[in-house]
Amino acid sequence: MAIFNKIELPTVKNIIIVASGKGGVGKSTVSSNLSVALARQGYKVALVDADIYGPSIPKMFGIEDAHPDFIKINDKDMILPIETQGIKIMSIGFFVDKKQGLIWRGPMASGAVTQLFEDTHWGDVDYMILDFPPGTGDIQLTIAQKMKLTGVVVVTTPQEVATIDARKAISMFNTDKITIPILGIVENMSWFTPAPHPDEKYFIFGKGGGELLAKETNTQLLGQIPLIAELGEAADKGQTAFATTNQTLIDAFEGIVKKILA
Ligand code: ADP
């Protein structure tokens, strides 16, 4: 007998986790931009904000005040995801008061995330991107054990401390109970280029951490994203890199998607 009830999403073809060892490395930024890049290529995309302690996806898409509708399917009330830029978005952030911190403990939190998947009417989806909570807690283990996952993208900054934590996250997907393919590493905040000096690169968080991590964990470096103020500013306005005119950023995210699809 299986200990866990599996979460089955029969209309979803591929489920890709975006994970990180620690918070603040740009996991939600990468999840959002990969989703937009995939949708721009014509794929049917869903984005699930599984980071239930700090849901930031609604803000990054400017839909913080959205309230999902419900639809009755086979006598069951199902949630309709919020659709924007061709992406079906679901987040616990749609259901909680933003001023109230989330204080759920392990089992409750895992239950809420499970519901987020099972009680949403997804329809046909080619790629579902999961913005995972940082680290290796209960929610992460629940999802990794209960869902049929295509693979994992791991986001890190180049610093050694970040790559050490990223390595721990990677090892969670490769145990005797769980084996989920690591699709590769995304190194974020790889260097800083001041706007007036586009040819200069300053490696303020160190250099080569993503490449080294990829080598050590037998996977590939999917891409490097520079630290560019426009990206953070866009996120604050509810926009992604694709709303900016920064071709370096757009090329970086499109290159990562190309490697994932390959
Ligand atoms: P995480 O999901 O790992 O906690 P976020 O994606 O929320 O991290 O990013 C943390 C902050 O850093 C956000 O304000 C985001 O806009 C900003 N940020 C992330 N990546 C970059 C980048 N490459 N350039 C500029 N700002 C970035």
Boltz pocket constraint, residues with backbone or C-beta under 6 A from the ligand:
constraints:
  - pocket:
      binder: B
      contacts: [[A, 20], [A, 22], [A, 23], [A, 24], [A, 25], [A, 26], [A, 27], [A, 28], [A, 29], [A, 30], [A, 56], [A, 188], [A, 189], [A, 225], [A, 226], [A, 227], [A, 228], [A, 229], [A, 230], [A, 231], [A, 232], [A, 233], [A, 235], [A, 236]]
      max_distance: 6.0
